[in-house]
Structure formats: structure tokens, C-alpha cells
Amino acid sequence: MNFLDPNLEAYVAKHSEQEPELLQKLARETHLKVLQPRMLSGAYQGRLLSLLSKLTSPKRILEIGTYTGYSALCLAEGLQSGGQIDTIDKDEELTDMQRRYFDASIFGKHIVQHLGNAAEIIPAIEGTFDFVFIDADKEQYPLYFDLIVNRVSSGGLIIADNVLWSGKVMDAAIDEATQSLQVFNSKVAKDSRVETVILPVRDGLTLLRKI
């Protein structure tokens, strides 16, 4: 769900930085060949992710939910020299497509794919992170936060996507995903380890700065 009037949203996109050609190709292929293409971050949100990554200049990025690799490529634009993205997804059918676009970019050798259950993979990845992007199973958002918050460097950034869930978070929870997002939103707002702001971008984007 988008919360802006479509005409105003088009104006915002037109007057923002435009996506690189490789990402345009990836978006087209995703819409043509992959189920649920609305899961793609998209040009405007992708440029926002890219800019936030460039502003924070992370050495280590963790992405929970790769999908076709669009957001990983956006985040990679801000990596420090020699930096790395660890990106996790459970859909084996998408790994070849992800890799093809990663290797077509200048960031291919800096992006490490992990296939499987994120809750099991995250503890197995060593080190701390400067930037975390959460965009996988909504039912697991509270768990993902618990798994990563103490592993984010001071001043690091955590971003969670889809936190407004088409506005359903305002209503009585009717499904597990909505309930989990309500729990997550309340949880992070009260957590003294992070500073929290929700942006009404697309389906809602939470920015969390680790204190």
C-alpha cells in the first residue's frame, strides 16, 4: 500500500534520483518472471535505501530477505571499500537470478548469499553489523530484532520494511503477520537501545539508530 496520492507519488519519484540501468532491468525481469513482484523495493524506496547506506558508509550490512536482489544492490552502493553484505533468503528458486544481477554489478564479490531459515543463519554469521535491513517473514520481525540488536555497532542503522502493513496495524489483529508487526512496532518504540522513527514510505519503513 502507498499512502500518498498516486499523482503526488509520481511527482516525488520524478524529482528524486533515478535508479541505475541495471536495477531497471532487474525490476522489469522481476515483474515478468517472479511471483508477487510488489515485494520489490522499487525505484523510490531503493534510492532511499541507497542514500541511507551512503550516509552511514557501512562496512558490514546484513539483509534479511533478498527476494530478487534489488535492495541488496541499492544498499551495496554505500559500502565502504572492502565491505560486505550478507543477504539471507529461503527461496532457492531465486538464488540464480540474484547472483546473475549481483555479478553484473561492481558489487558482486562483496555480496554473500545465504539460503535457508534466517533465524538459524543469523547466529552463524560472525561479527557485528553497521546496517541491517529487515524485509522477510513479517511473523518473525520481533525475533529478528532480538537476534540482531546487540550485534549492531553504536550509531549503526536498522531498517524494517512493511511496518504499516497496508494500514492493518491500526486495526484489531486479524492474522499472525499483523499481530507480529504490532508487537514489533511497540517493542522497538519502547527499547532504550535504539532511536526509532517510522516513515510512511510505501508500506511503512522504520528507521532505528543504535545508541
C-alpha positions in Angstrom: 0.0 0.0 0.0 1.1 3.5 -0.8 -0.1 6.3 1.4 0.4 9.2 -1.0 -1.9 10.3 -3.7 -0.7 8.5 -6.9 -0.2 11.8 -8.7 1.9 13.2 -5.9 3.8 9.9 -5.6 4.6 10.1 -9.3 5.8 13.7 -8.8 8.1 12.7 -5.9 9.6 9.8 -7.9 10.2 12.1 -10.9 12.0 14.6 -8.8 14.2 12.1 -6.9 17.3 10.4 -8.0 16.6 7.8 -10.8 17.5 4.2 -10.5 20.6 2.8 -12.4 20.0 0.9 -15.6 20.9 -2.5 -14.1 18.2 -2.0 -11.4 15.7 -1.1 -14.1 16.4 -4.4 -15.9 16.1 -6.3 -12.6 12.8 -4.6 -11.9 11.5 -5.5 -15.3 12.6 -9.1 -15.1 11.1 -9.4 -11.6 7.7 -8.2 -12.9 7.8 -10.5 -15.9 9.0 -13.7 -14.3 8.6 -13.7 -10.5 5.5 -14.1 -8.3 4.4 -11.2 -6.1 6.6 -8.5 -7.8 5.1 -5.9 -5.5 7.6 -7.3 -2.9 10.3 -5.4 -4.9 11.6 -2.4 -3.1 11.0 -0.3 -6.2 12.8 2.8 -7.6 11.9 5.4 -5.0 12.5 3.2 -1.9 15.6 1.8 -3.5 17.0 5.3 -3.9 16.2 6.0 -0.3 18.0 2.8 0.8 21.0 3.7 -1.3 21.2 7.2 0.1 20.9 6.0 3.7 23.7 3.5 3.0 25.9 6.2 1.5 25.2 8.5 4.5 26.2 5.8 7.0 29.0 4.2 4.9 28.7 0.7 6.4 31.5 -1.9 6.4 29.1 -4.8 7.2 25.5 -5.0 6.1 23.0 -7.7 7.0 19.9 -8.1 4.8 17.1 -10.4 6.0 15.1 -11.1 2.9 16.8 -10.9 -0.5 13.9 -11.6 -2.9 15.4 -10.9 -6.4 18.3 -8.8 -5.1 17.1 -5.3 -5.8 17.5 -3.9 -2.3 20.9 -5.6 -1.8 22.2 -3.8 -4.8 20.9 -0.5 -3.6 22.5 -1.0 -0.2 25.8 -2.0 -1.7 26.1 1.4 -3.3 27.1 2.8 0.2 29.5 0.1 1.2 33.0 1.1 2.4 35.9 -0.2 0.3 36.3 -3.9 1.1 32.9 -4.0 2.8 30.4 -6.9 2.7 26.7 -7.6 2.5 25.4 -10.9 3.9 21.9 -11.4 2.5 19.5 -14.2 3.6 16.6 -15.7 1.7 14.8 -19.1 1.9 13.6 -19.2 -1.7 16.1 -21.5 -3.6 14.4 -20.7 -6.9 15.6 -17.1 -6.8 19.3 -17.6 -6.0 20.5 -17.9 -9.6 18.7 -14.7 -10.6 20.1 -12.9 -7.6 23.6 -14.0 -8.4 23.3 -13.1 -12.0 22.5 -9.5 -11.2 25.0 -9.3 -8.3 27.8 -10.4 -10.7 26.6 -8.0 -13.4 27.2 -5.1 -10.9 30.5 -3.9 -9.5 29.5 -5.2 -6.1 29.3 -9.0 -6.9 32.3 -10.1 -4.9 31.1 -8.1 -1.9 27.6 -9.8 -1.7 27.4 -13.1 0.1 24.2 -15.1 -0.3 22.8 -17.3 2.5 20.0 -19.8 1.7 17.7 -21.0 4.5 16.0 -20.0 7.7 17.1 -16.6 8.8 16.6 -17.3 12.5 19.1 -20.1 12.2 21.6 -18.4 9.8 21.9 -15.1 11.7 23.6 -16.5 14.8 26.0 -18.4 12.5 27.2 -15.2 10.8 30.2 -13.9 12.8 30.9 -10.3 13.7 28.9 -7.1 14.1 26.9 -5.0 11.6 26.7 -1.4 10.8 23.5 -1.6 8.8 20.6 -4.1 8.9 17.7 -4.3 6.6 14.7 -6.5 7.7 12.3 -7.4 4.9 11.5 -11.1 5.3 8.7 -13.0 7.1 6.7 -10.4 9.0 5.8 -13.0 11.6 9.4 -13.1 12.7 10.2 -9.4 12.9 10.3 -9.4 16.8 12.6 -12.4 16.7 14.9 -10.9 14.1 15.2 -7.7 16.1 16.2 -9.6 19.2 18.8 -11.6 17.2 20.5 -8.5 15.7 20.1 -5.5 18.0 23.1 -6.3 20.3 25.2 -7.0 17.2 24.7 -3.6 15.6 27.5 -1.1 16.1 26.9 2.1 18.1 25.4 4.6 15.6 24.5 1.8 13.2 21.2 1.7 11.4 18.4 -0.9 11.4 15.6 -0.5 8.8 12.4 -2.6 8.8 10.1 -2.6 5.8 6.3 -3.0 5.6 5.7 -1.9 9.2 2.4 -0.3 8.4 1.1 -3.4 6.6 -1.4 -1.6 4.3 -2.7 0.2 7.4 -3.8 -3.0 9.1 -1.6 -2.3 12.1 -4.2 0.2 13.2 -6.9 -2.4 13.5 -7.6 -5.4 15.7 -5.1 -8.0 14.6 -6.8 -10.4 12.2 -3.8 -12.5 11.2 -0.4 -13.5 12.6 1.6 -11.2 10.4 -0.4 -8.1 11.6 -0.1 -9.2 15.2 3.6 -9.7 14.9 4.1 -6.2 13.3 2.0 -4.6 16.0 4.3 -6.4 18.6 7.4 -5.3 16.7 6.3 -1.6 16.4 5.5 -1.4 20.1 8.7 -3.3 21.1 11.1 -1.1 19.2 9.4 2.2 20.2 10.0 1.3 23.9 13.5 -0.1 23.5 16.1 2.2 25.0 18.9 0.8 22.9 17.5 2.4 19.7 16.1 5.7 18.5 13.0 5.0 16.4 11.2 6.8 13.6 8.5 5.4 11.2 8.4 6.8 7.7 5.2 6.5 5.8 7.1 5.5 2.7 5.3 2.9 0.6 4.1 0.3 3.1 5.9 1.9 6.1 9.6 2.0 6.8 11.0 2.0 10.3 14.5 3.6 10.9 16.2 2.6 14.1 19.5 4.1 15.2 21.5 2.0 17.6 22.6 4.1 20.6 
